[in-house]
Amino acid sequence: QFNEAQVFVMGSEQSFNSFTGRDAGNHAGWVEAFREGGVAGANWERRNTAIRSDYSIVFQHLIFRSDNAGMLFADLALSQRLERAEGQAGCAYVDARRKLQPEACSVGREIAGCRAMFDGPDSPVTQTFGLGLAGPVTAADLDEIEAFFFERGAPANHEISPLADSSVWPLLTAHGYTPIEFTSMLYRDLAAFPPQTSPDSNVQVRPIKPEQDGDTFIQVNLEGWSETPGLGEVLNDLVRIMLHTDGLQGFLAYSGDEPVAAGSLNLRGPVALFAGACTIPSARGQGAQRALLEERLRAAVREGCEIAVMGAQAGSGSQRNAERAGFRIAYTRTKWQRLINTPL
């Protein structure tokens, strides 16, 4: 039984009553908190902490900072970090392709402040990241980028953040671009929202060793994405290159001895990119994806990463699953495409 609990929210001390809108004196409950520092107004940290009452008010993994220090906001700086990591990951992938298949002529290049990758005319990796995030873009910049793709027989595809410089949008329309895809970019602050301890589960997750588990990893991916028409051959090729990409770690989830789900973690400095998660149809609804996500989050923390990020189709079930797991939407990114010789 308690009468009042004091909490610190963004530097202002509030009573439990005003924080919850309820009279704490009339309801049983408990508060557990860990305090950083020894003076009033210092940071308070809550890990697996709850303020419980008859109204079931539950808070987990919250950090209330007295001065907003270190808080990640969905702003230009964050977008630059996320899109830079995506570009680095794409360039690492085309580097792996070039080493394994020199005849493919895969190449990555920085042009006008963005990362451009060519992995074949029809590859989903063939595109740019970060256009307009380094500052204004000129018509000459866009011409140079388009030449990079067109000379290799590929359309020009650009994944563009809504926080890109305003010079980008009239250039795209003037050059005949069309928006073809929308992606919710979601992030989780690994300092403020650390992963949970490993839950009791029948599903066990382990990082793979490509030389031992590579074929199994590929097969689980093929089965997990089998309901997407026409993806099989492309996916088989993509995953084989992924296994040899620097900074990329694959994971398999097992139900007993049976591999049932797969996912990857791409480490780019302080940013951990989550991608490629799938579960075989017969094993869905058994917690494999949650176990896979939590183990990759723990791995990212062990590697010193500060931010976890993933992309999901806007409004999709994948987006909802990520939000349930503590990810926040930073922004919705648009893929713009111009086909070769599209008239201006």
PALUMGU-717833 format. One record per atom (N, C-alpha, C, O): x, y negated, z negated. Coordinates in steps of 0.1 Angstrom, whole numbers, plus 2048, in hexadecimal, padded with zeros to 3 digits. Example, Ala and Ser with C-alpha at 12.3 -4.5 7.8 and 13.67 -1.06 7.14 Angstrom:
8848397B2/87B82D7B2/8848217B2/88E8217AB/8808167B9/88980B7B9/8818007B1/8867F57B0/
END
This chain:
80980C800/800800800/8097F4800/8137F37F8/8067EA808/80E7DE808/8057D280B/7FA7D3811/8097C6806/8007BB808/8047B3814/7FB7AE81B/8117B1817/8157A9822/8237AE827/82C7B081E/8257AE834/8337B1839/8377A6841/82F7A184A/8437A183F/848796847/85079B853/8587A5852/84D79585F/85479986B/85A78D871/85578286F/86578F879/86B784880/86878688F/86C790894/86277D895/85E77E8A3/8647728AA/85E7678A9/86E7738B3/8747688BA/87775D8B1/8767518B4/87C7608A5/88175689C/877750892/87B74888A/86B753894/86074E88B/85B758882/857763886/85B756875/85775F86B/84775E86A/842754869/84176A86C/83376B86C/82E775862/83577F860/82377385D/81D77D853/81878985B/814787867/816794855/8107A085B/80279C860/7FE7A186A/7FB794858/7EE79085B/7ED789869/7E578D871/7F577F86B/7F5778877/7FB780883/7F777E88E/804789880/80A79188A/80179B890/80179D89C/7F87A0887/7EF7AB88C/7E17A688D/7D87AD893/7DD79B886/7D0797886/7C779F87C/7BB79E87C/7CE7A6873/7C77AE869/7CC7AA85B/7D77A585A/7C47AD851/7C87AB843/7CF7B783E/7C87C183B/7DC7B683D/7E47C2839/7E07C682B/7E27D2827/7DB7BD822/7D87C0815/7CD7CA813/7CB7D1809/7C57CB81E/7B97D481D/7BB7E2824/7B27EA824/7C77E4829/7CA7F0830/7D77F782B/7E17F0829/7D680482A/7E380B827/7EC80C833/7E780C83E/7F880C831/80280D83C/81080D837/81280C82B/81A80D840/82880D83C/830806847/82C806853/83B800843/8447FA84C/8527FF849/8567FF83E/859802853/867806852/86E7FD85C/86A7FC868/8797F7857/8807EE860/88F7EE85C/8927F1851/8987EC866/8A67EA863/8AA7DC867/8A67D7871/8B17D685E/8B47C8860/8C37C6864/8CC7CC85D/8C67BF86E/8D37BC872/8D77AF86C/8D17A486E/8E37AF864/8E77A285E/8E17A1850/8D87AA84C/8E5798848/8E079783B/8D978A837/8D778782B/8D5782841/8CE77583D/8C1775844/8BE77B84E/8B876D83E/8AB76B844/8AC765852/8B475C854/8A476A85B/8A4765868/8AD76D871/8AD76B87D/8B577686C/8BE77E874/8B678887C/8AA78A87A/8BC78F886/8B579888E/8AF7A4886/8B57A987D/8A37A788A/89D7B3884/89C7BD88F/8997BA89A/89F7CA88B/89E7D5895/8957DF890/8957E3885/88C7E4899/8847EF896/8867FB8A0/8857F98AC/88980689B/88B8128A3/88281D89E/883821892/8798228A7/86F82C8A3/868827896/86582F88D/86581A896/85F81488A/85081188D/84D80E898/848812883/83A80F885/83580787A/83980886F/82C7FE87E/8237F7874/8157FE875/80F7FC87F/81280686C/80680E86D/7FB80A864/7FE806858/7EF80A868/7E4807860/7D880F866/7DA81886F/7CC80C861/7C0813866/7BE810875/7B781787C/7C580587A/7C3801888/7CE807891/7CF80489C/7D681088B/7E0817893/7E980E89B/7EA8108A7/7EE804895/7F77FA89C/80580089C/80B801891/80A8048A7/81780B8A7/8218048B0/81D8008BC/82D8028AB/8377FB8B3/8438048B3/8488098A8/8498078BE/85580F8BF/8608088C7/85D8018D1/86C80A8C3/8788058CA/8777F68CD/8797F28D8/8747EE8C3/8737DF8C5/87F7D88BE/8837DC8B3/8847CF8C5/88E7C68BF/8887B88BF/8857B28CA/8867B18B4/8827A48B3/88F79B8B1/89579D8A6/8927928BA/89E78A8B8/89B77C8B4/8927768BA/8A27778AA/89E76A8A5/8A175F8AF/89B7548AE/8AA7618B9/8AD7568C2/8AD75A8D1/8B27548D9/8A67668D4/8A576B8E1/8B276F8E7/8B37728F3/8BD7708DE/8CA7738E3/8CA7818E9/8C578B8E3/8CF7828F5/8D178F8FC/8C4794902/8C579F908/8B978D901/8AD792907/8AD791916/8B278791B/8A979C91D/8A979C92B/89C797930/89179B92C/89C78D939/89178793F/89078B94E/89B78D954/88478C953/88378F961/88578296A/87B77C96E/89277F96C/895772972/89F77597E/8A2781981/8A476A983/8AE76C98E/8BA77498A/8BF77C992/8BF77197E/8CB77897A/8C9787979/8D278F97D/8BE78B974/8BB799973/8B979F981/8BF7AA984/8B279898A/8B179D998/8BE79F99F/8C07A89A6/8C779599D/8D57969A3/8DC7A399E/8E27AA9A6/8DA7A6991/8E17B298B/8DB7BF991/8E27C8995/8CE7BF992/8C77CB997/8CA7CE9A5/8CD7D99AA/8C97C39AD/8CB7C59BC/8D97C79BF/8DC7CE9C9/8E37C19B7/8F17C49B9/8F47D39B7/8FB7D99BE/8EE7D89AC/8EF7E79A9/8EA7EF9B4/8F07F99B8/8DE7EC9BA/8D87F39C5/8E27F39D1/8E47FE9D7/8E77E79D4/8F07E69DF/8FD7EE9DD/9027F59E6/9027EE9D1/90E7F69CE/90B8059CF/91480D9D4/9008099CB/8FC8179CC/8FB81B9DB/8FF8269DE/8F58139E3/8F38169F1/9018179F8/903820A00/90A80E9F4/91780E9FA/91F81B9F6/9278209FE/91D81F9E9/92482B9E5/91F8379EC/9268409F0/9128379EF/90C8429F7/912843A05/91584DA0A/912837A0C/917838A1A/92683BA1A/92B841A24/92D837A0F/93B83BA0E/93D84BA0D/945851A14/934851A05/93485FA04/931866A12/937870A16/927860A19/923866A26/92F865A30/93386EA37/936859A2F/941857A39/94D861A36/953866A3F/94F865A29/95986EA26/95587CA2A/95E884A2E/949880A28/94488DA2B/94188FA3A/94389AA40/93C885A40/938885A4E/93D879A56/935870A59/94A878A59/94F86DA5F/948869A6C/94885DA70/943873A73/93D871A80/930869A7F/92B863A88/92A868A72/91E860A70/920851A71/91684AA73/92C84DA6F/93083EA70/928836A66/92582BA69/92583CA5A/91F834A50/92882AA4A/93482CA49/92281EA47/92B813A42/92380AA3A/917808A3C/929804A30/9237F9A27/92B7EDA28/9377EDA2A/9257E1A27/92C7D5A29/9247CAA22/9187CAA20/92C7C0A1D/9267B4A17/9257A9A21/92F7A5A27/9197A4A23/917799A2D/90E78FA27/903792A22/912783A27/90A777A22/90577AA14/8F9776A11/90D780A0C/9097829FE/90178E9FB/8FD7909EF/8FD796A05/8F57A2A03/8FD7AEA07/9077ADA0E/8F97BAA03/8FF7C7A07/8F77CDA12/8EB7CFA11/8FE7D0A1D/8F77D6A29/8FD7E4A2A/9097E6A2A/8F47EEA2C/8F97FCA2E/8F3802A3A/8E7800A3E/8FB809A42/8F6811A4D/8FA81FA4B/905823A49/8EF828A4B/8F1836A49/8EA83EA54/8E6849A52/8E8838A5F/8E083EA6A/8D4836A6D/8CE830A64/8CF835A7A/8C482DA7E/8B7830A76/8AF826A74/8B583CA72/8A8840A6B/8AA842A5C/8A0846A56/8B6840A57/8B8843A49/8B1838A40/8B282CA43/8AB83CA34/8A5833A2B/8B082AA24/8AD820A1E/8BD82FA25/8C8827A1F/8CC81CA27/8D3812A23/8C881CA34/8CC811A3E/8C4804A3B/8B9803A40/8CA7FBA34/8C27EFA30/8CC7E5A28/8D87E9A27/8C77DAA24/8CE7D1A1B/8C87D0A0E/8BC7D3A0C/8D07CCA04/8CB7C89F7/8D17BA9F3/8DD7B89F6/8C97B29ED/8CF7A59E7/8CE7999F1/8D478F9ED/8C879A9FC/8C878FA05/8C17839FE/8B67849F9/8C87789FE/8C376B9F9/8C576A9EA/8C175F9E4/8CA7749E3/8CC7729D5/8D976B9D1/8DB7679C6/8E276A9DB/8EF7639D9/8EE7549DD/8F774C9DB/8E27509E2/8E17429E6/8DA7419F4/8D574B9F9/8D97359FA/8D2734A07/8D873DA11/8E4740A12/8CF741A1A/8D3749A26/8D0741A33/8C673AA34/8D9741A3C/8D873AA48/8D4743A54/8D474FA53/8CF73DA5F/8CC745A6B/8D874CA70/8D7758A74/8E4746A6F/8F074DA73/8F3759A6A/8F8764A6F/8F0758A5D/8F2764A54/8E976FA58/8ED77BA59/8DC76CA5B/8D3776A5E/8D777DA6C/8D5789A6E/8DB775A75/8E077AA82/8EB784A80/8EB78EA86/8F4781A77/90078AA75/8FB797A6E/9007A2A72/8F2796A65/8ED7A2A5F/8E57ABA69/8E77B7A6A/8DD7A4A71/8D57ACA7B/8DF7B2A85/8DC7BEA8A/8E97ACA89/8F37B2A92/8F97BEA8C/8FC7C8A94/8FC7BEA7F/9017CAA79/8F87D6A7B/8FE7E1A7D/8EB7D4A7A/8E27E0A7C/8DF7E2A8B/8E07EEA8F/8DC7D8A92/8D87DAAA0/8E37E0AA9/8E17E8AB1/8F07DCAA6/8FB7E2AAE/8FC7F1AAB/9037F8AB3/8F77F6AA0/8F7804A9D/8EA80BAA0/8E8816A9C/8E1804AA7/8D580BAAB/8CA80CAA0/8C2815AA1/8CB804A96/8C2805A8A/8BA7F8A89/8BF7EDA8D/8AE7F9A84/8A67EDA81/8AD7E6A75/8B47ECA6D/8A97D9A73/8AE7D2A67/8A47D2A5C/8997CDA5E/8A87D9A51/89F7DAA45/8A57D3A3A/8B17D4A37/89D7CBA33/8A27C3A27/8997C5A1B/88D7C2A1C/89F7CAA10/8987CBA04/89A7BD9FD/8A57BA9F8/88F7B59FB/8917A79F7/8897A49EA/87D7A79E9/89079F9E1/88A79B9D4/88278E9D6/8867869DE/87778D9CF/86F7809D0/8777749CA/8727699CB/8827779C3/88A76D9BD/8957689C7/89D7609C3/89576D9D3/89F7699DD/89D75A9E0/8927549DE/8A77549E5/8A77469E9/89C7439F3/89974B9FB/8957389F1/88A7349FA/88D733A08/884733A11/89A732A0C/89E731A1A/89B73EA21/89B73EA2E/89A749A1A/898757A20/88B758A28/88A75DA33/880753A22/873756A27/870751A35/86B758A3D/873744A37/87073FA45/879746A4F/875747A5B/88574AA4B/88E751A55/88875EA59/888762A64/883765A4F/87D772A52/871771A5C/870779A65/869768A59/85D766A62/861761A70/85C766A7A/86B758A70/870753A7D/87775EA85/87675EA92/87C768A7F/883773A86/87A77FA88/87F78AA8D/86D77EA85/864789A89/864794A7F/86079FA83/867792A73/86779DA69/8597A0A64/850798A64/8577ADA60/84A7B1A5A/84D7B8A4D/8567C0A4C/8447B5A43/8467BCA36/8407CAA38/8357CCA3D/8487D4A33/8437E2A36/8437EAA29/83E7F6A29/8477E5A1E/8477EDA11/8497E4A05/84F7D9A06/8427E89FA/8437E09EE/8477EA9E3/8427F59E1/8517E59DB/8577ED9D0/8567E69C3/85C7DB9C3/8517EC9B9/8527E69AB/85F7E99A6/8637F59A4/8677DF9A2/8747E199C/8727E098D/86E7D6987/8757EB986/8727EC978/87F7EE970/8897F4975/8807E8964/88C7E995D/8897EB94E/87E7E9949/8937F0947/8927F2939/89F7EE932/8AA7F3936/89E7E5929/8AA7E1921/8AF7EC918/8A87EF90E/8BA7F291A/8BE7FD912/8C37F9905/8C58028FC/8C77ED903/8CA7E88F5/8BE7E68EC/8BE7EA8E1/8B47E08F2/8A87DD8EB/89F7E88E9/8977EA8E0/89F7F18F3/8967FD8F4/89E8098F6/89D80F901/8A680E8ED/8AE81A8EF/8A58268F1/89A8278EC/8AB8318F7/8A383D8F9/8A08448EC/8A88438E3/89684C8EC/8928538E0/89C85F8DF/8A38638E8/89C8658D3/8A48718D1/89D87C8D8/89187B8DB/8A48878DB/89F8928E3/8938988DD/89489D8D1/8878988E3/87B89E8DD/87B8AD8DE/8828B38E6/8748B38D4/8728C18D5/86A8C48E2/85F8BF8E3/86F8CC8EA/8698CF8F7/86D8DC8FD/8798E08FA/8658E2904/8698EE90B/8718EB918/8778F491E/8728DE91B/8798DA927/8878D5922/8888CD91A/8918DB928/89F8D7926/8A58D0932/8A38D593D/8AD8C6930/8B38BE93B/8C28BF93A/8C78BD930/8C88C1946/8D78C2946/8DC8BB952/8D68BB95D/8E78B4951/8EE8AE95D/8F38BA966/8F78C4960/8F38B8973/8F88C297B/9068C197F/90C8B697E/90C8CC982/91A8CC988/9188D0997/9138DB99A/91A8C79A0/9178C99AE/91C8D69B4/9158DD9BC/9288DB9B0/92D8E79B5/9268F39B0/9268FE9B7/91F8F29A5/9188FD99F/9098FC9A1/9029069A4/9048F09A0/8F58EF9A0/8F08E79AC/8E48E49AD/8F98E49B5/8F58DC9C1/8E98E29C9/8E08DA9CC/8EA8EE9CC/8E08F59D4/8D28F59CD/8C88F39D2/8D38F79BF/8C78F79B7/8C08E99B7/8B48E89B8/8C98DF9B5/8C48D19B5/8BD8CE9C2/8B38C79C2/8C38D29CD/8BD8CF9DA/8B08D69DB/8A68D09E0/8AF8E39D7/8A38EA9D9/8988E59D0/88C8E49D5/89B8E09C4/8908DB9BB/88B8CE9C2/87F8CB9C1/8948C69C7/8908B99CE/8878BC9DA/87D8B69DC/88B8C69E2/8838CA9ED/8758CE9E9/86B8CB9F0/8748D79DF/8678DB9DA/85F8D09D3/8538D09D5/8668C89CC/85F8BD9C4/8598B39CE/84F8AD9CB/8608B19D9/85A8A79E3/8538AE9EF/8518A79F9/8508BA9EE/84B8C29F9/83D8BD9FE/8398C0A09/8368B59F5/8298B19F9/8298A4A01/81F89FA06/83689EA03/838893A0C/83B897A1A/84689CA1C/832896A23/83489BA31/841895A37/844889A36/84989EA3E/85489AA46/860896A3F/86A891A45/860898A31/86C893A29/87789EA28/88289BA25/8738ABA2A/87C8B5A27/88A8B4A2D/8948B5A26/88B8B3A3A/8988B2A41/8A08A6A3D/8AC8A7A3A/89A89BA3C/8A088EA38/8A5890A29/8B188CA26/89D895A20/8A0896A12/8AC8A0A10/8B589DA08/8AC8ABA17/8B78B4A16/8C48AEA19/8CE8B0A12/8C48A6A23/8D189FA27/8D4894A1D/8E0893A19/8CB88CA18/8CD882A0F/8D3887A02/8DD8829FC/8CD8929FD/8D18979F0/8DF89D9F0/8E689C9E7/8E28A39FB/8EF8A99FD/8FA89E9FC/9058A19F6/8F7893A02/901888A01/9018829F3/90C87E9EE/8F58819ED/8F487C9DF/8FE8849D5/90487E9CD/8FF8909D7/9078999CE/9158959CF/91D8999C5/91A88E9D9/92888A9DA/92A87B9D9/9348769DD/9208749D4/9208659D3/9268619C6/9228669BB/9318599C6/9378549BA/92D84D9B1/9258449B6/92D8509A4/92484999B/91684F99A/90E84A992/9138599A2/90685F9A1/90686C99A/90F87599D/8FD86E991/8FC87B989/8EE88198B/8E487A988/8ED88D98F/8E1894990/8DD89B983/8E689F97B/8D089D980/8CB8A4975/8C18AE979/8B98AC982/8C18B9972/8B68C3974/8AF8C6966/8B58C795C/8A28C7967/89A8CB95C/8968D995D/8918DE968/8978E1952/8948EF952/8888F2948/8888ED93D/87F8FA94D/875900944/87990F942/87891794B/87F911936/88591E934/89291F93D/89B91693C/893929945/89E92994E/89B92495C/8A4925966/88F91F95E/88B91B96B/88C90C96E/887904966/894908978/8958FA97B/8878F5981/8828FB98B/8828EA97B/8758E697F/8748D7984/86A8D398A/87F8CF981/87F8C1984/88D8BC986/8968C2981/88E8B198E/89B8AC991/89A89D991/890897993/8A689698E/8A788898F/8B588498F/8BE88C98D/8B8877992/8C5872993/8C786698B/8BE85E988/8D4863987/8D8857980/8E4851987/8EE858989/8E384598C/8ED83E993/8F383398B/8EC829988/8FF834986/90682B97D/90D820984/91782398C/909814983/910809989/9137FE97F/90C7F497D/91E800978/9227F796D/9187F7962/91580295D/9137EC95E/9097EB953/8FB7F0957/8F27F194F/8F97F2964/8EB7F6969/8EB80596D/8F380A974/8E080B968/8DE81996B/8D181A974/8C6816970/8D381F980/8C8821989/8C282F988/8C9839989/8B582F987/8AE83C986/8A683F993/89F836998/8A884A998/8A284D9A5/8A085C9A7/8A58649A0/89885F9B1/89686D9B6/8908779AD/8928839AF/8888729A3/88287B99A/8768839A0/86E87D9A7/87689099F/86B8989A4/8698A599C/8738A9995/85D8AA99C/85A8B7995/8548C099F/84C8BC9A7/8578CD99F/8518D79A8/8428D79A4/83F8D6998/8398D99AE/82B8D89AC/8268E19A1/81D8DD999/82B8ED9A0/8268F7996/82A8F3987/8248F997E/8338EA985/8378E7978/8338D9973/8388D4969/82B8D297B/8278C5977/81E8C596B/8168CE968/81E8BA964/8168B8958/81B8BF94B/8148C1942/8288C394C/82E8CB940/8398C2939/8408C8931/83A8B693D/8448AD936/8518AD93C/85B8A7936/8538B3948/8618B394E/8668A5951/8718A294F/85D89D957/86189095B/86588794F/86F87F950/85D888944/861880939/86E884933/87687C92F/870891932/87D89792D/888892936/89388F931/886893943/89188F94C/89488094B/8A087C94B/88A878949/88C869947/89486693B/89D85F93B/88F86C930/896869923/8A486E923/8AD86791D/8A7879929/8B587E929/8BE875931/8CA87392E/8B987093C/8C0867945/8C285993E/8CD85393F/8B8855936/8BA84992E/8C584B924/8CE842922/8C685691D/8D0859913/8DE85991A/8E8854915/8DE85F926/8EB86092D/8F0852931/8FC84F930/8E6849935/8EA83B939/8F083492D/8F982D92E/8EA836921/8EF82F915/8FD834912/90582D90E/8FF841913/90C847910/917841919/922840915/91383E925/91C83892F/91E82992E/925823935/917823924/919815921/91080C92A/91280092A/906811930/8FD809938/8F480192F/8F0805924/8F07F5934/8E87EC92D/8D97EB932/8D07E892B/8D87EE93F/8CA7ED945/8C87FA94D/8D07FF954/8BB7FF94C/8B780A954/8AD80495E/8A57FB95A/8AD80896A/8A5803975/8A080E97E/8A7817981/89480C983/88F81598D/88580E996/87F804992/8838139A2/87980D9AB/86E8179AD/8708239AD/8628119AE/85681A9B0/84D8139BA/84C8069BA/84581A9C1/83B8149CA/83180C9C1/82C8119B7/82F8009C6/8277F79BE/8197FD9BB/8128029C4/8157FD9AE/8098029A9/8078119A9/7FC8179A7/8128189AB/8128279AC/81282E99E/814827994/81083B99E/811843992/81F84298C/821842980/829842995/837841990/839834989/84083497F/83382998E/83481C987/82E81D979/83481996F/822823978/81B82496B/82382D962/82482A956/829838967/83184195E/83D839958/84183B94D/843831961/84F82995C/84B81F952/85281D948/83F819953/83B80F94A/83781693C/83A810932/83282293D/82F829931/83C82D929/83C82E91D/84782E931/85483192B/85C825927/868826923/855819926/85C80D921/86380592C/8697FB928/861808939/8667FF943/85D7F4946/8517F5944/8627E8949/85A7DC94D/85C7D995B/8677DB961/8527D3961/8537CF96F/85B7C2970/8577B896A/8667C2977/86E7B6978/8697AD984/8677A1983/8657B498F/8607AD99A/85C7B79A5/85F7C39A3/8547B39AF/8517BC9BA/8597B89C6/8597AD9CB/8617C29CB/86A7BF9D6/8637C39E3/85B7CD9E3/8667BC9EE/8607BE9FB/86B7C3A04/8757BCA05/8687CDA0C/8717D1A17/86C7CAA24/8607CDA28/8747C3A2A/8717BCA37/8797C3A42/8857C7A40/8727C5A4D/8787CCA59/8777C4A66/86D7BEA69/8827C4A6D/8827BFA7B/8877CAA84/8927CFA82/87F7CFA8E/8847D9A97/88D7D2AA1/88E7C6AA3/8957DBAA7/89F7D6AB1/8987CFABC/88E7D4AC2/89D7C3AC0/8977BBACB/8897B6AC9/8827B3AD2/8857B5ABC/8787AFABA/8797A0ABE/882799ABA/87079CAC7/87178EACC/86F784AC1/867786AB8/876779AC2/87576EAB8/869766ABC/86675CAB5/
END
